[in-house]
Amino acid sequence: MTGDELRKAYLDFFAEKGHLILLSASLIPQNDPSILWINAGMAPFKAYFNGVEEPPRRRIATSQKCIRTNDIENVGRTDRHHTFFEMLGNFSFGDYFKKEAICWSWEFVTEVLKLDKDRLWITVYQDDDEAFNIWRDEVGLPEERIIRMGKKDNFWEIGTGPCGPCSEIHYDRGEEYGTGPEDVIGGEGDRFLEIWNLVFTQFNKTEEGDYIPLPQKNIDTGMGLERVASILQGVDSNFETDLLKPMIDYLVEDSGIKYLQDEDTKVAYRVIADHVRGITMAIFDGALPSNEGRGYVIRRILRRALRYGRKLGYEEPFLYQMVPVVIKTMQGGYPELKEKEEYIQRVIKAEEERFLLTLDQGLHILDGMIAGLKNSGEKLLSGIDAFKLYDTYGFPLDLTRDVLAEEGLAVDEDGFNQEMEKQRERARQAREETGFSATEEERLYRSLLEKFELEFTGYEHIDEKSNIIAIVKDGEEVELAGAGDKVKVVLEKTPFYGESGGQVGDKGILRFADNLATVYDSRNEAGLIVHYVEIERGSFKKGDAVEAKVYADLRQATARNHSATHLLHKALKEVLGDHVSQAGSLVEPDRLRFDFNHFNALSKAELMEIEKKVNKAILANLEVDVTLTDIEQAKAMGAVALFGEKYDDVVRVVSMGDYSRELCGGTHVEATGAIGSFKILSESSIAAGVRRIEAITGEEVLRYLAGQEDKIEKAASLLKTTADNLLDRIEALHAREKELEKEIRLLKERLAGSAIDELLEKVEEVNGIKLLRTEVAGLDNEALLNMTDQLKEKMKSGIIVLASSNNDKAIFVAAVSKDLVAEGYHAGKIIGQVARIAGGGGGGRPDMAQAGARDLTKIQEALDQVVEIIK
């Protein structure tokens, strides 16, 4: 089972158990400053577990992207440590509890994954009799396979608050993986793998240390995708699974160095494969390398991978070239990756080039420091020296730590931290004298928010008199920009909608007197609207009074599509059910894209009904009304709030008559009639349990229909008929085609029949058995079967294996006479082995079987093996 198949199987299984399947949340936490990264499957759902927010459904399942770097030094050195990994999880918020969680987990691992029950062991918390009894009495496990363990291993709690016992499923890989003291349940050896942790959140721990039963009990489970894939794929480590091995294979082919040449080489391959995957996924979710926070995590992971690349002979940037391999490996679960491939490559390459400029010099200096330590008999590099490497040469501390560890040395991390704090203090004092990095640009924007009453006026009109309050070029604030410059501009008041909520940013112009600039994009950044501008004529400077004008046709086209997504969302709920919820959207002037939770492909009838309902709402010309209120009042009004979205104290409710009501900050038409018309172009799957509809509205529908009409007219002309008679003409041609195919088949059968005697001359004897094995050109399945029957009748006793090719596919047929069937010869087994040689498969009855294969070049090789198969 591939990693993609495992992920899908898990989500499909829990969808059938009534779970809402959600896309993985971003790796970047939303409104959770306590963590840099989403590091567990339950992390995006903290607000549901602690009761602060209401979940969209009481049962949810996900495959969640995660990043952990607390033990990065182990990545590559062990079989299972990673920076990036995926956590499969099913969650219950006050719905089901232990019995369902335990029984479903056992059902999944034994019936879906088909893991050997005799290799599965269970641990429970020592005082959790309820879980123990469920495993014994409901699942039917013998008591000796259910192990009670202490609080350290089987009780989940972090300080005070919700907590509870847990139960783990362990897989025994066998004695060949170890028999030492750590090769036991809960040990650090490789024999027993924990594959699934079921946490039963049933208590609230007080400040006094008491455990009070919770009125609402929750379930939080976690299964490592890579770990389980390694078992299912029969490999020794996560790195040999199809989730990571393609990256290693790429490097082996590119570098020419064997993966298992030695331990250092193996570690280098594993580190790079893990790190480039983590970097790619983090950048995909919006993280960028920097010297602070999660940006620094990305930077140090990337630089660590580069350093290991040196061990494989890489002296130039190479990680960015691996991005397509990562995306090809991961896009089964994350199809949107492909759209950002070029961007991710650009970010990684720039970071590689920046670091490689100083890496050689830094390594040379560190080598000198190491030599000095060894000469003096010391084991600890000073914090001052470590900080010098970081500050001057960009060496992350853990990179220095890695190099030192390979030499049996260590670093004074406390001293390093002291030097780091001194540097921060110097930076605070000198900030006004430094240039603007990406974080400095954000600080500029925040200072503008504090100094000015910035205003978005685009809901009311698309033309505004305003003042330029900031111009940013190449990350630095400038006073003036001239013709040809591409800059970012912040206005005191703006009618431009900044990209957010799936709606693209407005385009338009800025002008005053003879000066003109094109606004080619508008984005929300650091809480304000930033205009991406190219100066066409003249110059613009800070303080200039300008006219800001949005392109009306593009704004109106975008508004049509955005309003249509609201109608589409409502229609989907009406046709498919209330379980439908928005999972993403893109609203552009020329099209709309709407992602939603649903578990099956939509039928043609369903799509037609949805399209009909949307167009009916358009024709009704429903008034579009906007109300400003608080979130609770909005929900009381029946407004649909999107899962995962964070809303301000004052929210905007967009109502379309009594038909649709949603929270939305986008721009819309004044009445649904302005949408004009709505046409669905496609419906597809983008992930397990997530579907996508792409559609058009307004003038785009007219253009589409005109194009379809033109195709119909051209088709009618080619078939020498009229558009009205086109279907009749096609049906007549199709019927004639079938007649001709039948005539051809009959002719081939006659020709084949006349060749029977010729074929019988090829009969040979193998172990006293008559055998005919040969290729017959140009026959389809039916003709080949008919020929086999005729040959079988003529031969009386024997084995026949015929092959042919039809429509670029190899066809095999085998027949065994009754007397030989009685001796144990089996046509189905013979044909299966034959077809596999040509890259196919098949089977059938003992006396007659057929198979197909793809590799036409292997037909003769497959026939040649028949003799050996019979022997």
N, C-alpha and C positions, 0 to 999 in steps of 0.2 A: 504493500500500500504506500503510495507516494505521500509526501507531506501535504500536498493540496487535497488529496483524497481523504486523508485523515482529518484535516480541518473541516472539510465538507461533511464527512460522516458524522462528526461530533455535533455540528450545528444542526444538521438534518435530524439527528436522533432527538435532540432536545426541542426542536421545532415540533416534532410529533408529540412531545410531552407537554405541549401548550406554552412553550417559552417564546417570548419575543426575541428575535435574533437581531442584534444590533451590530453595526459596523464597529470595528476597533476605534476607540477614541484616539485622538492625537497623542503622540508621545509627550507633548507639552501640556502639562496640567492646566485645566481651566479653573481659575479662582481658587487655587489651592497653593498658597505660598510655602506650605510646609515641605514640599518635595520639588526637586528640580525636574524629575522625569516621572512619568507613569511607570511604576516599578512592580505592579502586580495587577492581576485581572480585576480585583475589587476596587482598585484605587479610584477609577472614575465614578464609582457609585457610593462614595463616602456619605454624601448628603442623604442618600436613601437609607443607608444602614443606620445613621444616627437620627433619622426622622425629620431632618431639616426640610427635605423636599419629598414630594410624592413621586414615586416611580411611574413610568408610563404603563407598566404592567407589573404584577406581583412576581412573575417569573421572567427572567431574562437570561440569555446565554450569549457569549461572545468568544471570539478569538482575539485577545488583546495584545497589541504590540507593547513591549516592555524594554526598559533599559536599566541595568544595574552596573555600577562601577566600583562598588565597595571592595570587591576582591579581584580587581582587574589584573593583579600580578599572577593570579592563577589561570587566567585565560590563555589557552594554548598549551599549558602544562598538564592540565587534567582533561579527561574526556568529556566533561559536562559543563564546565564554566563558560559563560558567555557575557558579553556586554549587552547585546540585543538578543531577545528571545520572544517567543509567542506563548502566551498562557491561555489555554482553553479553560473556560469556566462557566458553570451554571449557578445561578443565584436565585434565592427565594427571599422576598421581603414580606415576612409575615404570612406566607402561604404554606407550602409543604415543609416538612422538617426531616428528621433523621431517617424514618422508614423509607420514604421515597428517595432521598438522596443516596442512601446506601444501596437499596435494591436497584435503582437505575444505574448506578455506577457499575455494579456487578453485571447487570444486563449488557451494558455497553462494552465492557472489556472482554466478556466471555462470548457474547452472541454476535456483536458487530465486529470487534477486533479479533475475535476468536483466539484470544490468548489461552494457553494451556492452564486449566484451573489448578492443576497440581503444582504449578510454579508460582501461584499467587498466595501471598501471605498478608494478613491484616494486623494493624496495630490500632489499639484504642486507648483512651485515657484510663488510668488504673481504676478510677471510681465510676466510670461511665458504664454502668450495668445495662442501661437502655440500649446503647450502641452494641455492646457485646451480645446481648440477647437477639437483636435484629440480625446480626451476622450469623449467629448460630441457628436461630429458629426460623427466620424468614428466608435467608439465603441458603442455609443448610450446610454451613462450613463446620467441620469438626473443631472442638474447643482448642485442640493443640495447634491449630493454624491461626488462632486469634490471640495476639499477644498484648497483654496489658503493660503500658509503659507510663512513666512518670510525667510530671508537669513540664519538665524541660523538653520532652519530645512530643507530647500529645496534648498540650493545652495552649491555646492561643490567647495572649493578652498583651497589651501595651499600656502600662501604667494603669490608671483607673478608666472606667467606662465599660462599654460592651466587650464581652469576652466569652470564651467557652471551650469545651473540649474538642478535639479533632480525631479523625480516624484516617489512617493512611493505607493505601494499597501498595504493596511491594511486589516486585517481580524477581524471582530467583533465576539468574542467568546460568547457574550451574557451577559445579566445583572447579571447572577449568578456568573460571574467572577469579579464583582465590579461595584459600582455606585458612587464611591467617586470622588473627584475633579481631581484625577490623571487618572481616567478611561475614558479618552477622547483620540481622535486622537493626537498623539504626546506626550501623557502623559506617566508617569512611571508605571501606573497600569497594571494589567494583562488582562483587557478586550480586548483591541485593540492590535493586534500584527502586527508590520510591517513585511511583508514577502518578499518583493522584492523592491529593490532600483534601479531605472533606471537613470543613470547619463548621461546628454547630454553635452559633452565637446565641446563647440562652441565658447568660448572666450579665448583671451590671456590677462591676467591682467598685465598692465605695472607698472613700478616703481611709476609712477604718479597716479596710481589708476584708469586708464582708462581701459575699457573692449573693446578690439578690436576683431571683428569677425575673427575666424580662417578660412583660406582657406580650410583646411581639417577638417571636423567635425567628431568626434568619439563617439562611444557608449561604455559605461562601466556599466554592470549591476551586481548585486549581490543578490543571494537568499540563505539564510541559510538552509542547508540541514536538520539539526536537528530540527530547528524551524518549518519548513513546515511539516516534518514527524510527529511532535507532533499533528498538526491539523488533518492530514490525518488518524492518528491512534487513534484519539479521547482520548488522554491522557492529563493530566493537565500540564506536564512539559516535557522538552527535556529529562530529566533523565528517564522517563518512556517509551521512544521510544525503538525500537529494536536496536538502535545504541548505547545505554548505559545501558539499563535495564539488559542485560545478565551479566554484571560485578557486578551489585548490587545483582542479584539473586544468583550468585556464592558466594558472601560474606555472604548473609543471610543464605544460606545452610551451609557454612563452619563455621560461627561464632555462629549460633543458635540464633541470636538476630534479632528481627523483624525490618524491614525497617522503619516503621512508629511508632516505640515504643515511641519516643519523638522527639522534634525538634533537639536536639544535635545529636541524633543517625542518623536521616535523613541527616543532614548536613555531618556527617562523611562518610556515605555511598556514597553520591554524590561527595564529594571531592575526595575520593579514586578512584571511577569509572572514573571520569574525568581525574584525574592526571595520572593514570596508562595507560590510552589510549594515552594521550599526550606524555608520556615518551616513550612508545613503538614505536609510529610513528616517534618520533624524532630520536631515536637510529637507527631505520630502515633506516632513511635517512642519517645517518652518524654522528650524534651528539653523544658526549660522556660526562659523568659528569666530571666537572673540576671546578677550582676556577676562571675561566675567561670566559667572553663573554657568548655565548649560552650554553657552558658547565656548567656554574654556574646556568643558568636558569633551566637546567635539574636537577642539584643537589638539588636546593632549592625546586622544585616541588616534587621531590621524597621524600625529607625529610619532607615536609609538609604532604604528604600522609601517611608516616610512623607515624607521630605524631598523626594523626587522627585515624590510625589503633589501637593505644593504647586505644582509647575510645571504641573500639569493642573487646578488650581483646587480641590483637595480641602483643606478646612480642618477637617473633622471625621473621626472614624475611618471608614475605608472598606475597609481590607485584609480585615477579618473578613468583610465581605459577599462577598468573592471566594472564600472557602473552598469553597462549594458548586460553583463553576465549576471550581476545581482538582480537587475530588474527582470530579466528573463526568468530567473529562479523564483522571484517573489511575486510576479504580477498575477499569478493564479489567484492569490488571495487579495492582491491590491492592484487591480487593473489600471488605476489612475497613475501609477508610477511612470508608465511610458510617456505620458504627457510632459513630465518634468525631467526626462532623461538628460537633455542637453543642458538645462539649468544646473542640475546636480553635478554634472561633469565639470561645468565651468567653475562652480564654487570650489570643488575639490582640487582641480588643477591649479587654480590661483593660490590656494593655501599650500599645496605641495611646493610650488615654485618659490613662494615666500620663505618657507622653512629651509629648503635645500640650499638657499643662498648662504645660510650660516651653519648648516649641520656639520659640514666637514671641519670647519674651524672649531666649532664647539666640541666635537668628538676628539679632536686633536688636543684641545686644552684639558678635557676631562681625562684623557689618557695620561697626560703629564701629571695631573693631580693624583691619579691612581698610582703611578710610579713613585711619586713622593710619599704616599701613605705606606706603600710596601717597603720602601727603603728605610722608613723610620719605625717600621713595625706597628704602625697604627691601623685601626680597623674602621674608623669613623671619619667620614668627610665632614668638614665643618659646615654649619648652616650658612656662613658668609660665602664660602666657595660655591655651595649649591645655589644660592641666590644669584651669585654672579653669572652662573651658567643660565639661569632662568631669565634674568633681567637683560643680559647682554646678547645671549645667543638663542633665546626662546626655548630653552630646554625645560619642558614640564618636569616637576619634581619626580613623578613616577618614572619618567624616562631615565633620569639620573639614578634613581633607585634600582631600576632594572639592570643598567650597565654595571653598577657597583655589585649587585647581588651575583652576577655572573663571575665576578672576581673574588667572591667571598667577603665583600665589604658592605658597609651600611652608611647611612647619611643621618646627620643630626637634624631631624625634622623640626624639633622645637626651635632650634636656632634659625632654621629657614623661615619659620612662621614669624619669628620676631623681626627678621629683616623685611619680610613681606609687609608687615604692619607699618614699619618705618617708611617704606616706599609709598604705601597708601596715604600716609600723613603728608609726605612731600607732594604727592599728586594733588591732594586736596588744596594745599597752599598755592600750588603753581597752576591750577586748572585754567585760570583765565589766560595764561600765557601759552597754552598748548593749542595745537590744531584740533580740528573736529574729526574724531573717529566716528564709527557708526553709533556708539553709545553717546558720544558728545552731541551728535545730531539729534538724538532722542531728547537729550537734556535741553537743547535749544527749543524743541517743540514744546516741552513741558513748561519752559519759562515763558513762552508765548501765551500758553493757556492761562498762566498766572497774571500776565501783564495786560492782556486784551480780553474784551468780551467778544470772542469769536462767534460768528453767527452763520448758520446754514439757512438760506432763504429759498432753496430750490423746490420746496413743496409748493410755494405760492407762485413763483415766476422763474423764468430762465435767463433773465437779463438783470445785471446788478451793477451799480456804481460802487466801487470799493477802493481800498488802499492796499498796496503791497507792504507787508510787515516783515517779510523775510525772503531771501533768495539763497538757495543752497546749491553749490556746484562741486561735484566730486567729493561730497561729504563735508565740505567746509562752507561756512556762511560767507557770502560775498556781498558787496554793496551794489554791484552793477553787472549786467549781462548784456552782451551784444549779439548782433546778427550771427546765426550759426550755432550759438551756444545752446546746449541742452541743460536745463536747470530745473530745480524744484522751487515752486513759488507758494507762499502762504499768504492768503488774503484775509483781511479783517472780516469781510462778509463775502459769502460766495454762494452762487446758485448751483455750483457743480456738486453732483452726488458722488461721494467717494466710494469706491468698490467695497461692498460688504453685503452680507446676507445672500450671497450668490449672485447679486446684481452687479454687472460691470460698471466701472466709473464713467461719468460723462466725458464727452469730448466737446471742444469748442474753441473760442479765441479769447485773448486778452488784447485790448487796444486802447491807445489814446493818441490823439493827433495823428501823425503819420507812422507811429510805431505799432507793429503787429506781431503777435506771438500765437502759435498754435498750441492749444492744450490737447495733447494726445492721450492723456490718461489722468484719472483722478483717483486717489486712494486715501483710505483712512489710515493714518500712521500716528501712533502715540496719542490718540484721542483727538486729533484734528484732521482736516482735509488738506492734503498736499496735492498740488497741481503739477503734473509733469509737463514741462513746457519746452518748446523749441522756438527760439527767437527768429522770426522770418525777416523782419525789417526794423531798422532803428535799434533802440536799446531800452532796457527797463532797469530801474534802480529802486532800491528800498525807499519807501515813502511815496512813490508815484501813485497818483489817482488814476485808476483804469476802469474801463468798462469790461465786465466779465460776461460773456455771452455763450450759452450752451447751444450746441447744434440741435434745433428743435425737432428735426425729422428723426434723428437718432434717439433722442430722449423719448419721443412719442412711441417709436417702434419698441424700445426697451420696456416702456410702461405697458404696452399691449401684451408683451410676452410675460411680464411679471404678474399682471392681473390674471392672465390665462393660467399661470401655475396654481393660483388660488382656486380657480374653478376646477382645474384638473384634480387637485388634491381632494376636493369635496366629491367629485364624480367618482374617483377611485374608491373612496370610502363607501359610497352608495352601491357601487357595482360589486366590489370585492369584499367589503366588510370593514368594520370599525378598527380592525387590527392594523390597517394600513396607516403608516406614519411616514412623514418625510424623512429621508436619510441624506439629502443633499440636493442642490440645484445649481443651475447656471442659467442666468438670464442675460442674453445679449440682444442687440437690435435685430439680428436676422434669424434667431432661433432660440428655443428654450430646451433645457434638459432637466428632467425631474427624476430623482432617485427615491425609491420608496420600499418599505418592508413588505414583502410578499413571497410566498414560497413556491409558486408555480408560474410557468410561462402563461401569459394571458392568451386566451383563445381569440380567434378572429371576431367571434360574436361579442366577446367582452370588450375588445378594443373599439368595435363599432358602437357599442352602447355607451362607452365612456365618451367617445368623440361626439356622439349625438347629444348627450347631456350637457357637455360644455357648450356646444353650439346653440342649444336651446336656451341656456343662461345668457349667452351673448345676444341672441335675438330678443330676449326679454328686456334688454337695455336696462338692467338693474342699476340703480344708483349706487355709486361707490362712496361710502361715508367713512370718515376718519375720526376716531374718538381718542382723546388722551385721558388716561386713567392710571390707577395703580394695578399691579399684577393680580391681586386677589379679586378686584372688581372686574378685571378683564376676564378672568376665568369664570366668574359668576355669570358673565354675559354669554358664556359659551365659546369664547375665543380659543382657537387651537394654538397651544404653545408648543414649540418644537423642542424635542428632547435634546438635551446637551447645550441648548442656548442659555446664556446668562442675560437677564434683563435688568434694566435700570429701574429706579423707583417709579418713574413715570414711563408708561409703555404706550405704544401706538396701536390701536385696534382698527384694522381695515375690514369693513363690512361691505358685502356686495348683496344688497337687498337682504332678504332673510335666508339666502342660500349659503353664503360663505362668510365666516368670521374668523380672522387670524391675527395674531400679533405680528407686526411687520413694520420695518423702518424704511422700506423701499418706496419707489415712485410708482404711481398707478394712474390708470385712465379715470375720467370723471364718471363714466357710466360704461357698463360692459359692452354696449353696442359699439363703442369705439374700437374694440378689439377686431371687429369685422368678421373674422371667421377663424376656425381652428382646425388644424389637420395634423394627425399623428403620422410621423414618418417611420418610426421604428420602435420596437420594444425588445429588450434584451436583458440578460443576466449580467451583473457586474461583480457579484459575490454571492456566497451562500445566503439565501433568504433576502437578497436585495435585487430589485429589478430597476430598469431605467427606461423611461419614455423620452424620446426626442420628438419635438413638434415645432410647427411654425404657425404664425398668425398673420392677419392683415394682408398687406401687399405681397408678402412672401408666399401666401397661399395662392394668390392669383398667378404669380410667376410659376409656381410649381404646377398648377393645373394647366397653364398654357404650355409648359414643357411636356406634360403628359399627353396633351392633345396633339402636340406636334409629333410625338413618338407614334401615337396611334395612326395619324395620317400617313406617316412614312411607312409604317408596317403594312397598312392597307394598300399603299401604292406598290410595295414590293410583292405583295400577294395578289395584285391585280384585282382588287375589289374595293368596296367602299367601307368607311368606318362603321356604318350600321351593320354591314354583313361580315365584319371581320371575324367575329367568333364562329359563325357558321363555316367560314372559309377555313379557319384553323382546325375545327373539328373534322371537316372533310379531309383535309390533308393528313391529320393524325390517323384517321381511319384507313386512308390509303397506305400510310406508312406501315401500319400493322399488317395489312394484306401483303405488302411486299416483303416484310420480315418473315411472314409465314411461308411465302413462296420460296424465299431464300433458304429457310430452315429445311423445307421439304427437299429442295434440290441438294442441299448438303447431306441430308440423310440418305438420299438415293446414291449419291456419290460415295458416301461412307459405306453403304451396303455393298456397293460393287467392289469395295476395297477389303471386304471381310476376308476373302480367301488369301489376299496378299498379306494381310496382317497375321493370319494363322501360320504363315511360313516363318514368322519371327518367334514362335513358341519355343522355349528352351526348357530343359529339365534341371531342377535344383532339388537335390536329395530325393529324387524319384517323383517329384511333383512338377506337373506342367505349369510353366509360368510364362505369361505374356506381359511384357512391360514396354510401353512405347509411347511416343508423342504423336498425336494426330492434329494436324493444323486446322485452325479456323472453326472449330465446333463449339457451340454453347453447351450449357449444362444438360439441357434436354436431349440434344443430339448425341452427346457423349454417353449419356445413360442408355439411350436406345441402342447405340453401337455395342456397349458392354453387354446388354441383354442378348444380342444376336451372337456375339462371340462366346458367351457363356453357354448358350444352347448348342453351339457347334463343338465346343471343347468337351462338354459333358463333365469332365473333372479337371480342376486346376484353379489357379489364381490369376486374376487379371488386374493390372494397374495401368490405366490410361491417363494421359495428360494432354491438355490443350491450352490455348490462350485465347481470351476473348475480352475486348475492351480493356487492354493493359492489365489483365488479371489472369493468373494461372489457375487452371481448373484441374482437379484430380478426381478420378473415380476408381474405386477398387471393388472387386467382386470375388467371392470365394464359393466354390461349389459345395453342396450339402455334405458330401462325404468328408471333405476337408474341414468344414465347420465342426463336424462330429469329432475330428482329431484335435480340435483346439485352435485352429487358425481363425483369426477374427479380422474381417475387413475394416471395421472401424478403428482398431488399434494400428493396423498396418498403414492406413491412410493418414492417421494422425502423425505418425513418425515421418512419413514421406513429406507431408505438407510443411512440417516444421523446418525442414532443411531449406525450403524455399521461402521461409519467413511467413508461414501461414498456419492454419490449423483447421481441424474439422473432425468428423467421426460419423458413426452410424451403426447399423445393424451388423451382426457377424457375417451375413452373406452379402451385404451391399452397403457402401458408404461413399461419401463424397467430401471434398474439402476445397478450400480456396487458398491462394497465396499471392504475395505481391511481387516477389522477385522472379521475373521471367528468365533471368540468366541462370537461375539455379534449377530449372526444370529437369535438365538431363542429369545433373548431379543427384537430384532427388530420386530419379528413376534408377540410377546406378546403384543406389543404396538398398533397393528392394530385395536384392539377392541376400545381402547380409541380414536384413530384417527377418526374412523367412528362415534363414539358417538358425 
